[in-house]
Amino acid sequence: HSNATQRQSAAAASSSTPAEEFGTTMSPALEKWCKEQMLKISGSDDLTLIAFCMTLTDASEIRQYLVEYLGSTSQVNNFATEFINKRGLGAPQQEQWETPGSAKKGRKKKGGR
């Protein structure tokens, strides 16, 4: 836990937030919420992973990274869902490509591209 804090303060010394390092920005409200969630989940408010996820626009990809790094607990899954919703990326993207009209019909089409 302490070395995560040291990493955090080293990053903070450059005075840019993790999100800015990845060239994205987070609203203060989203950042605050993410920090609270990360503290609950991992005991650290390091937002490097979150900042990386801010660069992704595919909901399923974001969920994959969060689960991979934070574990696949219901807490992490809830966080992933909320995070994706807060970013307005609700529906999984490949469904939108397949059937712009109705995502439900597209669900059966699993294989293919």
N, CA, C and O of each residue as an XYZ file, in Angstrom:
452
protein
N       0.834     -1.201      0.000
C       0.000      0.000      0.000
C       0.872      1.256      0.000
O       0.578      2.235     -0.686
N       1.974      1.203      0.803
C       2.793      2.412      0.894
C       3.495      2.718     -0.426
O       3.664      3.884     -0.782
N       3.907      1.669     -1.161
C       4.615      2.004     -2.396
C       3.661      2.521     -3.468
O       4.078      3.238     -4.378
N       2.383      2.159     -3.364
C       1.398      2.755     -4.272
C       1.294      4.250     -3.980
O       1.160      5.067     -4.891
N       1.360      4.589     -2.698
C       1.277      5.995     -2.301
C       2.488      6.760     -2.814
O       2.365      7.897     -3.272
N       3.653      6.136     -2.738
C       4.866      6.784     -3.248
C       4.757      6.992     -4.757
O       5.110      8.054     -5.270
N       4.270      5.980     -5.459
C       4.079      6.113     -6.902
C       3.155      7.289     -7.190
O       3.404      8.109     -8.074
N       2.073      7.339     -6.405
C       1.087      8.390     -6.564
C       1.724      9.762     -6.387
O       1.503     10.659     -7.201
N       2.522      9.933     -5.317
C       3.083     11.252     -5.063
C       4.159     11.589     -6.104
O       4.358     12.757     -6.437
N       4.839     10.578     -6.607
C       5.814     10.825     -7.676
C       5.081     11.337     -8.913
O       5.544     12.257     -9.587
N       3.930     10.725     -9.199
C       3.144     11.164    -10.350
C       2.599     12.568    -10.098
O       2.547     13.398    -11.006
N       2.196     12.820     -8.861
C       1.608     14.115     -8.521
C       2.658     15.220     -8.621
O       2.331     16.376     -8.889
N       3.914     14.856     -8.404
C       4.980     15.850     -8.459
C       5.026     16.508     -9.836
O       5.371     17.684     -9.951
N       4.681     15.757    -10.876
C       4.673     16.343    -12.212
C       3.437     17.218    -12.411
O       3.228     17.783    -13.485
N       2.623     17.319    -11.365
C       1.475     18.222    -11.267
C       0.363     17.965    -12.301
O      -0.619     18.706    -12.341
N       0.507     16.938    -13.124
C      -0.629     16.619    -13.982
C      -1.304     15.368    -13.419
O      -0.651     14.525    -12.805
N      -2.599     15.257    -13.629
C      -3.332     14.104    -13.127
C      -3.044     12.909    -14.027
O      -2.605     13.078    -15.164
N      -3.291     11.693    -13.520
C      -3.082     10.521    -14.391
C      -3.860     10.655    -15.690
O      -3.362     10.272    -16.748
N      -5.068     11.190    -15.627
C      -5.878     11.327    -16.841
C      -5.175     12.218    -17.860
O      -5.178     11.924    -19.055
N      -4.574     13.303    -17.386
C      -3.892     14.215    -18.301
C      -2.678     13.552    -18.934
O      -2.339     13.824    -20.085
N      -2.026     12.677    -18.170
C      -0.867     11.974    -18.735
C      -1.275     11.126    -19.934
O      -0.494     10.929    -20.864
N      -2.513     10.626    -19.900
C      -3.001      9.828    -21.025
C      -3.687     10.700    -22.062
O      -4.230     10.196    -23.045
N      -3.662     12.009    -21.842
C      -4.262     12.909    -22.805
C      -5.782     12.951    -22.746
O      -6.434     13.332    -23.718
N      -6.346     12.559    -21.608
C      -7.791     12.653    -21.456
C      -8.080     13.529    -20.244
O      -7.183     13.801    -19.446
N      -9.298     13.962    -20.105
C      -9.648     14.706    -18.904
C     -10.858     14.071    -18.258
O     -11.715     13.499    -18.931
N     -10.915     14.181    -16.940
C     -12.063     13.671    -16.203
C     -12.697     14.848    -15.489
O     -12.005     15.766    -15.049
N     -14.008     14.818    -15.378
C     -14.653     15.870    -14.599
C     -14.271     15.659    -13.136
O     -14.071     14.521    -12.710
N     -14.169     16.744    -12.360
C     -13.838     16.603    -10.937
C     -14.790     15.636    -10.237
O     -14.374     14.883     -9.356
N     -16.063     15.655    -10.626
C     -17.037     14.774     -9.990
C     -16.718     13.305    -10.280
O     -16.772     12.458     -9.388
N     -16.385     13.019    -11.537
C     -16.066     11.645    -11.918
C     -14.786     11.206    -11.221
O     -14.687     10.079    -10.735
N     -13.810     12.104    -11.176
C     -12.537     11.780    -10.541
C     -12.731     11.465     -9.061
O     -12.178     10.496     -8.541
N     -13.521     12.295     -8.395
C     -13.798     12.101     -6.970
C     -14.488     10.751     -6.761
O     -14.119      9.995     -5.862
N     -15.482     10.452     -7.588
C     -16.223      9.203     -7.474
C     -15.295      8.004     -7.705
O     -15.344      7.017     -6.971
N     -14.448      8.107     -8.738
C     -13.520      7.014     -9.042
C     -12.558      6.778     -7.878
O     -12.280      5.635     -7.518
N     -12.054      7.861     -7.296
C     -11.137      7.723     -6.166
C     -11.814      7.012     -5.006
O     -11.227      6.123     -4.390
N     -13.048      7.401     -4.707
C     -13.790      6.756     -3.617
C     -13.958      5.266     -3.900
O     -13.744      4.431     -3.021
N     -14.345      4.939     -5.139
C     -14.550      3.544     -5.510
C     -13.236      2.751     -5.443
O     -13.196      1.629     -4.936
N     -12.172      3.359     -5.963
C     -10.874      2.674     -5.973
C     -10.383      2.413     -4.549
O      -9.805      1.362     -4.270
N     -10.613      3.365     -3.654
C     -10.219      3.165     -2.263
C     -10.962      1.975     -1.670
O     -10.377      1.169     -0.946
N     -12.261      1.866     -1.978
C     -13.044      0.742     -1.468
C     -12.543     -0.565     -2.052
O     -12.432     -1.566     -1.343
N     -12.242     -0.560     -3.338
C     -11.901     -1.803     -4.029
C     -10.464     -2.231     -3.746
O     -10.205     -3.392     -3.428
N      -9.521     -1.275     -3.865
C      -8.112     -1.667     -3.805
C      -7.342     -1.016     -2.664
O      -6.165     -1.313     -2.458
N      -8.001     -0.127     -1.922
C      -7.307      0.529     -0.817
C      -6.358      1.626     -1.279
O      -5.581      2.159     -0.487
N      -6.425      1.964     -2.574
C      -5.557      3.017     -3.103
C      -6.391      3.898     -4.015
O      -7.268      3.410     -4.727
N      -6.116      5.205     -3.995
C      -6.887      6.069     -4.903
C      -6.081      6.396     -6.157
O      -6.281      7.436     -6.785
N      -5.169      5.493     -6.508
C      -4.386      5.665     -7.733
C      -5.310      5.501     -8.942
O      -5.923      4.450     -9.125
N      -5.402      6.534     -9.752
C      -6.325      6.507    -10.886
C      -5.645      6.202    -12.221
O      -6.221      6.450    -13.280
N      -4.427      5.665    -12.175
C      -3.726      5.397    -13.439
C      -4.535      4.452    -14.322
O      -4.685      4.698    -15.519
N      -5.058      3.374    -13.739
C      -5.858      2.423    -14.511
C      -7.115      3.094    -15.062
O      -7.499      2.878    -16.211
N      -7.746      3.909    -14.222
C      -8.965      4.602    -14.635
C      -8.655      5.571    -15.775
O      -9.402      5.674    -16.748
N      -7.538      6.276    -15.630
C      -7.138      7.227    -16.667
C      -6.934      6.496    -17.987
O      -7.325      6.987    -19.046
N      -6.316      5.315    -17.915
C      -6.134      4.519    -19.123
C      -7.495      4.142    -19.702
O      -7.706      4.217    -20.913
N      -8.413      3.737    -18.832
C      -9.751      3.353    -19.301
C     -10.496      4.532    -19.913
O     -11.383      4.344    -20.746
N     -10.138      5.753    -19.500
C     -10.765      6.940    -20.094
C     -10.401      7.067    -21.576
O     -11.115      7.715    -22.342
N      -9.281      6.442    -21.978
C      -8.879      6.532    -23.382
C      -9.609      5.490    -24.232
O      -9.557      5.541    -25.460
N     -10.285      4.552    -23.580
C     -10.992      3.497    -24.308
C     -12.440      3.909    -24.506
O     -13.027      4.577    -23.655
N     -13.012      3.506    -25.634
C     -14.414      3.849    -25.866
C     -15.270      2.604    -25.992
O     -16.476      2.702    -26.220
N     -14.671      1.446    -25.849
C     -15.425      0.201    -25.959
C     -15.750     -0.301    -24.558
O     -14.850     -0.651    -23.794
N     -17.027     -0.337    -24.226
C     -17.460     -0.704    -22.879
C     -16.930     -2.075    -22.459
O     -16.491     -2.249    -21.322
N     -16.969     -3.047    -23.370
C     -16.544     -4.391    -22.976
C     -15.035     -4.436    -22.727
O     -14.558     -5.198    -21.886
N     -14.298     -3.619    -23.464
C     -12.850     -3.542    -23.275
C     -12.529     -2.925    -21.908
O     -11.653     -3.401    -21.186
N     -13.252     -1.864    -21.577
C     -13.047     -1.201    -20.287
C     -13.302     -2.195    -19.162
O     -12.500     -2.318    -18.237
N     -14.432     -2.908    -19.249
C     -14.776     -3.880    -18.213
C     -13.677     -4.943    -18.083
O     -13.299     -5.340    -16.981
N     -13.175     -5.389    -19.244
C     -12.129     -6.403    -19.263
C     -10.896     -5.939    -18.475
O     -10.368     -6.683    -17.648
N     -10.445     -4.718    -18.733
C      -9.268     -4.195    -18.031
C      -9.523     -4.059    -16.535
O      -8.679     -4.440    -15.724
N     -10.680     -3.519    -16.167
C     -10.974     -3.308    -14.756
C     -10.993     -4.638    -14.006
O     -10.443     -4.757    -12.911
N     -11.646     -5.649    -14.623
C     -11.732     -6.959    -13.984
C     -10.347     -7.599    -13.899
O      -9.995     -8.217    -12.895
N      -9.569     -7.438    -14.974
C      -8.238     -8.033    -15.009
C      -7.340     -7.468    -13.907
O      -6.608     -8.212    -13.254
N      -7.399     -6.158    -13.705
C      -6.503     -5.536    -12.735
C      -7.060     -5.496    -11.326
O      -6.294     -5.512    -10.362
N      -8.392     -5.442    -11.184
C      -8.966     -5.265     -9.858
C      -9.623     -6.531     -9.326
O     -10.049     -6.577     -8.172
N      -9.705     -7.562    -10.172
C     -10.334     -8.809     -9.741
C     -11.788     -8.834    -10.194
O     -12.391     -7.785    -10.420
N     -12.353    -10.037    -10.326
C     -13.721    -10.079    -10.847
C     -14.718    -10.270     -9.710
O     -15.445    -11.263     -9.666
N     -14.742     -9.313     -8.800
C     -15.718     -9.345     -7.717
C     -16.949     -8.571     -8.160
O     -16.908     -7.828     -9.140
N     -18.042     -8.751     -7.431
C     -19.260     -8.023     -7.798
C     -19.020     -6.528     -7.629
O     -19.598     -5.717     -8.353
N     -18.158     -6.160     -6.664
C     -17.839     -4.753     -6.436
C     -17.180     -4.138     -7.678
O     -17.527     -3.037     -8.105
N     -16.225     -4.878     -8.243
C     -15.531     -4.395     -9.431
C     -16.493     -4.332    -10.615
O     -16.469     -3.386    -11.402
N     -17.339     -5.355    -10.729
C     -18.312     -5.355    -11.821
C     -19.279     -4.182    -11.718
O     -19.615     -3.557    -12.724
N     -19.722     -3.889    -10.507
C     -20.614     -2.745    -10.309
C     -19.902     -1.447    -10.663
O     -20.468     -0.561    -11.303
N     -18.642     -1.358    -10.231
C     -17.854     -0.171    -10.536
C     -17.719     -0.012    -12.051
O     -17.900      1.083    -12.585
N     -17.398     -1.113    -12.739
C     -17.236     -1.067    -14.196
C     -18.525     -0.587    -14.860
O     -18.496      0.275    -15.738
N     -19.650     -1.150    -14.435
C     -20.936     -0.774    -15.019
C     -21.214      0.707    -14.810
O     -21.579      1.413    -15.750
N     -21.040      1.177    -13.576
C     -21.275      2.583    -13.249
C     -20.336      3.494    -14.049
O     -20.757      4.506    -14.610
N     -19.057      3.108    -14.085
C     -18.047      3.910    -14.785
C     -18.438      4.052    -16.259
O     -18.391      5.144    -16.825
N     -18.821      2.933    -16.862
C     -19.209      2.925    -18.273
C     -20.454      3.791    -18.479
O     -20.534      4.551    -19.444
N     -21.425      3.671    -17.568
C     -22.634      4.486    -17.671
C     -22.338      5.962    -17.495
O     -22.874      6.802    -18.217
N     -21.472      6.280    -16.523
C     -21.130      7.676    -16.269
C     -20.446      8.295    -17.481
O     -20.529      9.503    -17.702
N     -19.776      7.468    -18.257
C     -19.124      7.976    -19.458
C     -20.054      7.939    -20.665
O     -19.669      8.338    -21.764
N     -21.269      7.464    -20.459
C     -22.245      7.432    -21.547
C     -21.933      6.377    -22.590
O     -22.281      6.527    -23.762
N     -21.268      5.299    -22.157
C     -20.915      4.235    -23.111
C     -21.775      2.998    -22.868
O     -21.393      1.876    -23.201
N     -22.937      3.233    -22.283
C     -23.838      2.153    -21.865
C     -23.783      0.835    -22.623
O     -23.271     -0.153    -22.097
N     -24.301      0.798    -23.848
C     -24.444     -0.477    -24.540
C     -23.117     -0.944    -25.122
O     -22.319     -0.130    -25.585
N     -22.882     -2.246    -25.099
C     -21.664     -2.774    -25.732
C     -21.619     -2.339    -27.191
O     -22.629     -2.386    -27.894
N     -20.444     -1.916    -27.638
C     -20.409     -1.264    -28.944
C     -20.642     -2.169    -30.119
O     -21.257     -1.752    -31.100
N     -20.163     -3.419    -30.052
C     -20.304     -4.207    -31.272
C     -21.770     -4.390    -31.634
O     -22.089     -4.541    -32.813
N     -22.668     -4.383    -30.661
C     -24.081     -4.511    -30.985
C     -24.570     -3.307    -31.777
O     -25.407     -3.437    -32.670
N     -24.047     -2.152    -31.446
C     -24.469     -0.951    -32.153
C     -24.028     -1.003    -33.617
O     -24.753     -0.557    -34.506
N     -22.841     -1.548    -33.858
C     -22.391     -1.646    -35.257
C     -23.293     -2.578    -36.031
O     -23.712     -2.273    -37.148
N     -23.597     -3.741    -35.418
C     -24.314     -4.762    -36.157
C     -25.715     -4.320    -36.523
O     -26.130     -4.453    -37.674
N     -26.452     -3.793    -35.546
C     -27.835     -3.424    -35.807
C     -28.126     -2.067    -35.194
O     -28.570     -1.985    -34.049
N     -27.883     -1.012    -35.939
C     -28.149      0.329    -35.409
C     -29.594      0.467    -34.968
O     -29.880      1.145    -33.982
N     -30.514     -0.172    -35.692
C     -31.933     -0.049    -35.378
C     -32.310     -0.683    -34.054
O     -32.830     -0.007    -33.167
N     -32.050     -1.987    -33.908
C     -32.451     -2.654    -32.672
C     -31.346     -3.567    -32.184
O     -31.019     -4.566    -32.825
N     -30.779     -3.220    -31.053
C     -29.677     -3.992    -30.501
C     -30.130     -5.397    -30.126
O     -29.335     -6.336    -30.172
N     -31.404     -5.552    -29.754
C     -31.866     -6.857    -29.280
C     -31.770     -7.927    -30.351
O     -31.332     -9.044    -30.076
N     -32.181     -7.593    -31.585
C     -32.134     -8.594    -32.647
C     -30.699     -9.007    -32.930
O     -30.441    -10.165    -33.259
N     -29.768     -8.078    -32.805
C     -28.370     -8.366    -33.120
C     -27.727     -9.353    -32.174
O     -26.681     -9.920    -32.488
N     -28.338     -9.570    -31.016
C     -27.686    -10.409    -29.991
C     -27.435    -11.836    -30.478
O     -26.424    -12.443    -30.126
N     -28.355    -12.374    -31.291
C     -28.214    -13.767    -31.727
C     -26.975    -13.962    -32.586
O     -26.366    -15.032    -32.575
N     -26.603    -12.920    -33.334
C     -25.467    -13.007    -34.250
C     -24.174    -12.966    -33.470
O     -23.568    -11.901    -33.356
N     -23.730    -14.082    -32.931
C     -22.495    -14.036    -32.155
C     -21.275    -14.121    -33.069
O     -20.437    -13.220    -33.047
N     -21.152    -15.179    -33.869
C     -19.935    -15.372    -34.677
C     -19.676    -14.217    -35.627
O     -20.136    -13.102    -35.384
N     -18.954    -14.466    -36.693
C     -18.708    -13.428    -37.685
C     -17.929    -12.268    -37.112
O     -17.373    -12.376    -36.019
N     -17.876    -11.126    -37.852
C     -17.097     -9.988    -37.396
C     -17.992     -8.890    -36.852
O     -17.499     -7.848    -36.421
